[in-house]
């Protein structure tokens, strides 16, 4: 019985998690949770944004944000349809007001709650002070810079796109508890050399990861989401489910196409009235599943390299990491889904699966433009393989993935529509940094125009030069290591370096670094990588937490900004120094663990 104690405890935890999950879902259905009261007004109007007309959301989802500096009165919104809950704020916001400088006046919906399905329009508009922020603040969760406040559907206006405070205190308390538990787990596994008894191993990791997923689902109804981002997903899901193939032709979304498939399914599910109370959960659910799937992938990868106990510890620590939870369970963002693709692609490449790795790298790029940051890793691996067959397989796999994902949206479109989508998305944030706590933030340049010059070059040019330097450095380290498994470390160096030294970085762009550091540790077995994973987790959590829950001017130079920016610069420097030291003195155990060179592995696998 004692030898099976861990498995029995895991089963008990799963049952408890299931009970909590069922209770929370019942509360949502009865309208008793915090999420169930976050209703919205009728459909929003159209706003001029970056030269495009941004449609108001169906069923009460607010319209998207736009550039500051110009007056843009919304047209009358469409009927919102029947709603399950009366919105807590006013009806759709009214017209935006011009402004000059960072303190432009926005407009906000009033406090009277409209009846269900009321048309958009102005209802008790009350001017309020706008916040400094990016031009499309709704997308990034900030206010508007130099021109316009909110005035969005459901009464949200004046830059109020951060999350409300539900669960904020509990999340802080949990983060400290997690740090203590993680430290204890590392001590037991590495210092005490504890091993999980063989009798307890059967299904243990899946019981624990299943509990992690159920606990996430149980928490979602009681915490708020980032309403700006969530409302984009609402609008896009509605548009995709109504006209999937015409989503880009008839809409104004700037999101890459892969995740539109997920939003299409979500939109179809929410067309059922019985599921409408669970809308917030359904929008977050793909990321919640991806959290746990990434942890499971790390565990499966570990079976080739480290002991069962170490693999279990890595998987559980990732699944319970506050930096992961704040992004998906609280914010409602999809970085976990993107990270799952990146980690899978990097791992498959290390095993010589060039075709599968290339297909998933392409999927990551079609998921988020940041996927381009990791594409050099595929190039490094293919160069090291020195095989024409590997190159042809990779190119064909990427091309097929691109064709399959993009084709449904391409009918009636310009041949260059996808290129224009990506270039338009990338150019939306012409700032030195966009709440990403990096070198530019450390220098006090948050939301500073990247066209500003320093020593004869613009910040944007400096950022591009740093990207080139980081890529060349990462390639050099990969080549000198002569290890297929160094791919995860190269990917970690790339994302850390690009985030720290480049322009236009958002607070969430560093998110994959923690998972990649853990994968690199599993494959290279250097404990410094565990310290780097812990450091990235701390900075990712604090940066995301501050931006998610902040209210007011986000250009202030705060202690958190200074401390986290300094840590991120130090983490990249430490990672670079570690890589230099590692390739100069290869780990004999790792060299023995990898039985073949990458070319031979590729020969067997592709």
N, C-alpha and C positions, 0 to 999 in steps of 0.2 A: 504493500500500500504506500509506503514512504517513497518508493522509487517512482510511483505514478502521481505523487502529490502535485507536481507542477501541472500535469495534464488535467487533473481533477480541478485544480484552481482555475485553469484556463476555461474549462467547460462552465464552471460557475460564473466566471466573468462574462462569458458569452451570453448565458441565460439572463444575467442581470442587465447587460447592455440591451438585449432584446426587449426586456420589460420596460426599460427607460424609453427605448425607441417607440414602442407601441403607445406608451402613455403620452409622449409628445405628439405623436400623430393624431391621437384622439383629441387632444387639446386643440390642435390646429383645426380639425374638422368641426369642433364645437365653437370655434372662434375665441378660444381662451388664451392663446399664446401671443407673444409680442408681434410675431410675424403676421398673424392674422389681422392685426389692426392697421397694417401698413397699406391701406388702400390708396387708390389714385382717382383723380378726377376723370373727366371725359377725354376724348382724343385731343392731343395737342395740335396747334397750328403749324404752319410752315415757317421756317426761319432761314434767312440767308446765311450760309456758312461756307467760307472758303470758296465762294463762287458757285456753290451748289444750293439747291433748295432742299432743306432737310425736313422730311415729313414728320408730322406729329404721329405719336404712337396710337395704334388701335387699342380700343378697350381701356383707355385711360393712361397709356404709357406716354411719358413726356417726349417732346421733340428733342432733337439733338442740339448740341451747342454750336456756336458759330464764332467767327472772328470778332474781335472788338473793333470799335472805331466807327461803326456805322449804325444808322437807325434801321431797324428791321422789324416792322410790325407784323405779327403773325396773322395769317388768315384765319377765318373761322374754322375751328377744329371739326372733325367729323364726329358723328355720334359715337360715344364711347361704348354703347351697348350696356346690357344689364351687368351690374357689378354685384359681387357678393358682400362687399363691405363698403360702408360709407367712408369716404376719405377723411382723414383727420384734419386736413387743412382745407384751403379754399379750392375753388374750381381752377380751371386752366388759367395760367398767368396771362397777363396782357402784353401790350407792346413793350419792346425794349427801348430804353432811353439812351441817346448818345451820351458820350462822355469823353473827357480827355484826361489822360494820365491814369494812374493806377487806382484812383478812387472814384471811378465813374459810377453813376447811379444806375442801379438795376431796378426791376420791378418785381413784385412778389404777389402771388395770389393772396387773397384775404383769408379771413378765418372762418367764414361761413361755409358749411359743408353742403355741396350741391346734392340734389337728388341723384339717384343712380342713372347712369347713361346720359348725363347732361352734356350738351354740346360744349366745345371749347369756346374760349372768349375771355373777356375781362370780367372779373367778379371781385368787387371791393379791392381793386389794386392799391397797394400801399408801397410807396417807394422805399427802398432800403439800400444801404450801402453795399456796393459790389466788392468782391475781393480781388486782389491781384492773383493772376493765375495764367494758365495757358489759354490760347485763343479758343479752343474747344473744351472748355472746362468740364462740361458734362462727362466727356470721355475720361478725363484724367481725375475727375473728382474735385477739381478746383473751381474757383470762380473765374471771373473774366478780367482780362488785363486791358486797361485803356479803352474801354468802350461800352461794355454792356453787362448788365446784370442778368439774372436768370430769366424769370418770366416763363416758366415751364408749366406743363400740365400737372394737375394735382396740387397746385399752389406752391411748389418749390421755386424759389427765386433768389436772386441776389447772391449766387455762389454757394448756396447751402447744399453741397453735394457730398460732404463727408458723412460717415455713418453716425447714427445716434449712439448713445452711450450704453445701450443694453449689452451686458456681458463684458464691459470694458474692465471693470475691477476684477472680475473673476478670471479674465484672461491674464492679467498681470500676476495674480496669485498663482495661477496654474503654471506660468512660465518659471517662477521661482521654485515651485514644487518639482517641476520637470527637471530643472538643473540639478537639484539635490538627488533625485532618483537616478538620473543619468550618471552622475558622478559615482554613486554607489554601485550601479551596474558595471561601470568600467572597472572599478576597484575589484569587484568580485570576480569578474571574468579574466582580467589581466594580472592582478596581483595575487589573488587567491587561486587562480587557475581552475576555477570551478567549471565543471562540465555538466550538461544536462544528462540525466540518466537515460539510457537507451529506451527504457520502458515508457518514458514520458515524451519521447520525441515524435511519436506518430501523430501527425496532424497538428502538433503544438503551435507552430508558427501560423498556420491558417486559422486556428481558433483565436489566437491573439489579434491577428489582422482583421478577422471578421468582427471582433469586439471593437476594434478601432473604428471600423466603418459604421457600425451601429451607433456607437457613441457620437460620432459626427452627426449622423442623421438626427439623433435625439437632441443635440445642441442647437441645430439650425433654427428651429421655430422660436427659440428664446433669445436669439441675438439678431441684431440688425445687419443689413448688407450695405454695401456702397451703392446708394440709390442711383447715382448718375450712371454707373456701369450697368447695374441691374436693369435700369430702364432702357438702355440701349439693347440689351439682350431681349427684353420684352418686345420691343419694337421690331427687331430683326426676326425673332421667332415668329411673330405674327405675319410679317411680310413674306418670310420664307415658306410658311405653311400655306399661305394664300396663293403665292405665285413663285414656286421654287426656281424654275428655269429663268424667269424674268427678274430674279432678285436684284441683280446688279444693273440690268438694263433699265428697270423702272424705279429703282430705289436710289438711295444716296449713301449706302453703307460703305465704310472704308476698311472693313475687316476682311482678311484673306478668306478664301473659299472653303477650306476644310471644315472649320468649325460651324459653318452654315448648315452642314449636314446634321450636326448634333442639334442645332437650334430648330431645324425643320422638324425633327422628331419631337422635340420638346413642345413646339407650337402645336403640332397635331394632337399630342396628349392633352394639352391645355384647352383644346377645343371642346373637351368634355367638361360639362359644368361640375361634375362630381370631383374633378381633380383641381379645379381652380383655386381652392383654399391652399393647395400645396404648391403653388406656382414658384415661390422662392426656393423651396426645397428642390424642385425639379430643375431649376436653372443651375443650382449649385451641385446637384448630384453627380454629373460627369466628372467634375473636379474631385469630389470626395472619393469616388471610385478610383480615379487616377492616383490620388495620394497613396492609397493602400496597394494599388497595382505596382507602383514604383517601389514601395517597400518590399513587396513580394519578389519583384525582379532582382533587387539587390540581394535578397536571401538566396534565390536560385543561382545567381552568379557566384555567391560566396562558396557554394558547395564544391567548386573546383579548386579553391585557393586556401580557405581558412577552416578552422574547426566549426562544428555545429553551433557551439555556444557563441562564438564571435559573430557568425552570420545571423543568428537569432537576435543578438544584441543590436547589431547594425540595423536590421529591419524594423525592430520595435522602436528604437530611438528615432528613426526617420518617421515612422507612422505617427508617433506621438509628439514630434517636434513642434513647438509653438510657432516657429517660423513658417511651417507648412500649414498649420491649422488656421492662422490668422489670414492667410491668403485665400484659402478655399472656403472654409467653414464660416468665416466672418465676412471677408470682403466679397466673396462670390466670384473671384476671378478664375481664369482658366490656365494659369501658369503651370499648375500641376499636370494638366493634360499635355501641355507642350513639353514639360520636363520628362515625362514618361517616354515620349517619342525620342528625345535627345539621348537619354540614358540607354534606351533599347538599341538605338543606332550605333552608339559608341561601343557598347558591349559586343554587338554582332560583328562590328568591324574588327575588334580585337580577336575574335574567334575566326577571322578569315572569311566571313560571310559577306563578301563585297556586294552581291546583288541585293540581299535583304537590307543591308545597312544603307545602301544608296537609296532604296525605295523609301525607307523610314526617314532618312535625312530630308528627302524631298517633301515627305508628308509634314515634317516639322516646319519647313519653310512655308508650306501652304497653310500651316496653322497660324504662324506668327512671322512677321518679317525678321524678327531676331534670330530665326533659324539660320539665316545667312551667316551669322557670326560663327556658327559651328561647322559650316561647310568646308573650311580648310582642313579639318580633321580627316574628312573623307579623302581629300587630296593627298594628305600626308600618307595615309594608309595605302592608297593606290600606287603612289610613287615607290613606296617601300616594297610592294609586291613585285614590281618589275615584270609584270605579265600583261600582255595585250588582252588576253582573255578576261582578266579581272576588270580592265578598263571598259571593255565592250559590254560586259555584264552589268557593270555599275551604270553606264550611260543608258543602256536599254531599260533597266529597272526604273531609273529616275524618270525617263521619258514616258514610260507606261503609267507610272503613278501620276505624273503631271496631267497626262491626257485624260485619264479616267476621272480625276477629281474636277478638272476645269471644264471639260466638255459640256456638261449640262447647262452651264451658265454662259456659254460662248455663242449660242445661236443668236444671230442678229446683231452681234457685237463687232466692234472694230477689231482687226487682228492684233492690235496693240493694247487691248483693253486691260489685260492683266498687268502689263508693264506700267501702264498709267495708274492703275490701282495702287501698286506698290510704291511707285515714286511719289504719288500723292500722299500716301500714308506716311512715308518717311519724312516728307517735307512739311508735315503739319506742325512740327515742334522745332522751330528754328531758334533754339535756346541753348546756352552753354550746358545747362542741366535742367531737367524738369522734375524736381523733387528727388532726384537720385543723389544720395549723399556720397559724393566722390571728390576728386581733386578740384573740380570747378566749384562745387558747393563749398569746399573747404576754403577756397579763395573768395567766397562771398558772391558768387556769380549765379546763384539760383534764379532762373528766369531772365538772365541777362541775354540779350540778343547774341546769337553765335556769329553774327557778322562783325561784331566789335573786334578791333585789331589789338594785338599784343606782340611787340617786337616784330612788326612788319607783316604779320600774318593774322588772319581772323581766327577766332576760337574754333570755328568749324574746320579750318585747314589744319590747325594744330591737332584737333581730334582725329582727323583722317591720317595724319602722319603717325600718331600714336597707335592707331589700329594696324597700320602697315608694320610698324616696329614690333608690336605685340605678336602679330601673326608670324613674322620671320623668326622671332625668338622662340615661339612655341614649336615651329617646324624644326628649328635647330635642336631643341631639346628632344623632340620625338626621334629625329634621325640619329642622334648620338646615343640615345638609350638602347637602340636596337631591340626593343621589346614591343611586341604588339599591344601588350597591356598598358603601355604608356599613353595610349589614346585618351583615356579618361583624364589623365593628368594634363594632357595638352588642351583638352576641352575646358578643363577648369581654369587653366592659365588664360585661355582666350576670353572666356566670359568675365573673369575677374579683371583682366587688363583692359578690355574694351569698356566695361562698366566704369572702371576707375578713371580712365584717361580720355575717354571719348565724350562727345557732346550729345545732347538730346536724350540723356538717360533718365528713365522713370525709376521710381522707387522699387519696382518689382523686377527689373531686368536682371538683377543678380541672382534671382531665385534658383536657377538650376545649379549654382555653384556648390551648394551643400550636398546635393545628391551626387554630383560628379566627384567631389572630394571623397565621399564614402565609397563610391565605386573604385576610385583610384587606390584607396587604402586596401580594399578587398583584394585587388589584383597585384598591388606592389608590396603590400604588407609593411609599410613604413608608418609608424604611429604619428609622425609629424602630420600626416594627412588627416588623422582624426582631430588633431588640434585645429587644423585649418577648417575642417568641416564645422567644428564647434564655433570658431570665430565667425565664419560666414553665417551660421545660424543666428548668432547674436545680432549682427549688423542687419541682416535681412529682416529679422523680427522687429527690431526697433524702428528701422526706416519705414517699414510697412505700417506698423502700429501708429506711429506719429502722423503719417499722412492720412490714414484711414479715419482717425478720430479727431484730427485737428479741426479747428474752426477759426476763421479769421485769416489774417495775412500770412501767406506761406513763404514770403520772401524774407522774413525775419531771420537774423543770424542767431540761432538758438544754441544752447549748450549741447542738446541732442544732435543737432546738425554738425557741430564742430567735432564732437566725440566720435560719432559714427563715421563721418567722412575721414577722420584721421585713422580710425581702425581699418577702414577699407583700403586706404593707401598702404597702410602697414601690412595688411593681409596679402595684397598683391605683391609687395616687395618680398615678404616672407616666402610666398609661393615660388617666386622667381629664384630666390636664393636656394630654396630647397631643391628645385629642379636642377640647378647648376651643380649642386653637391651630389645629387643622386646620380646624374649621368656620368660624373667623374669617378664615382665609386659605386658601380652597380651592385645591387643586392645579390649575393651568391644564391641565396635561397630562391629568389624570384627567377634568376636565370635557370636554376634547376627545375623550377615549377613549370616553366614553359618548355615543353619538350622539343619544339621545332621553331625554326625561324618563320616569320610571317609569310614568306613566299611559299614555304612548304605547306603551311596550314591552309593557305589559299588554294594550293594545288589540290588538296584533299577535299576541300569544302565547297568550292565554287563549281 
